[in-house]
């Protein structure tokens, strides 16, 4: 199944596997709700209930209309396929990132690395600034702690020089 | 002259003959008064005369005189023996004194010599011990100095490393919550751009 290769892109608001699971559950719940509504009142026009912005953006990115049963099923398959094949990246920051900040990071990844990548967001106050990231087989430490550790000899040298002068 | 000598000789012979006859006469005259029971032989007469001469009194006299003489000789010999004994004792004392003194002097000399040798050996041993102790002390001093220097350098090194760790930890703890992530966005995007190829390759080809 190559649904994702047909042009479906996860929106930036769906950054994590949890977000994706929430959107899938929401989409399933909406489909079930609309089905029940049609069964109860077959003559009534079915209105799409209030949905989250994530689901709305996912539907927009896929060019789907949620009023259509086929489009909802197609979108659900897209989301399931994304959950199955999307590469996972764990990235940690010193503080909890805002949604806006996280969206920018996710969009950069989706544009430059992989359009289906999903994140696991971690919290590591000890890094002070920057980030640490673990991809499937590599670890990237771009934190201030790493920078300080790499230049610890400069600090020791400066302390020694200061001690000699004093 | 010869006649005179001859006359003298004849006269001497006549005188001798006359004396002989006078004695013979005398003996024959005395023999008539001897009792018939008395011995008549010369031996018997000699024995009888001996009994008569050496009677008890004479024997007692001889015994007394012999006893006195013996006592005198014994006394003289005792005196001589006492003198000799005293002299010998004195000489023996002198000899013993001389010998003992000599022996003691020899022994004391040997003893003194042994003591001097032992003293010399002890002094040499003490000197060697002192030299060894001094040498050991110098070696220990050098070793201790080196140990102190090494320990000092090690502690200084550890202090410098640790103080760098402490400063790092302090700075990280101090600024950890003060830098806004939004302010770090440019830096983070820059780091991601720098590692873009590695990230892409790992995500594409990774496990």
Interface residues (C-beta under 8 A of the other chain):
Chain A: X87 X89 X93 X94 X95 X97 X98 X100 X101 X104 X105 X108 X109 X112 X113 X114 X117 X125 X126 X127 X128 X129 X130 X131 X133 X135 X136 X137 X138 X140 X142 X144 X145 X148 X149 X152 X153 X155 X156 X159 X160
Chain B: X160 X161 X163 X164 X165 X167 X168 X171 X172 X173 X175 X176 X177 X179 X181 X182 X184 X185 X187 X188 X189 X191 X192 X193 X195 X196 X198 X199 X200 X202 X203 X204 X206 X207
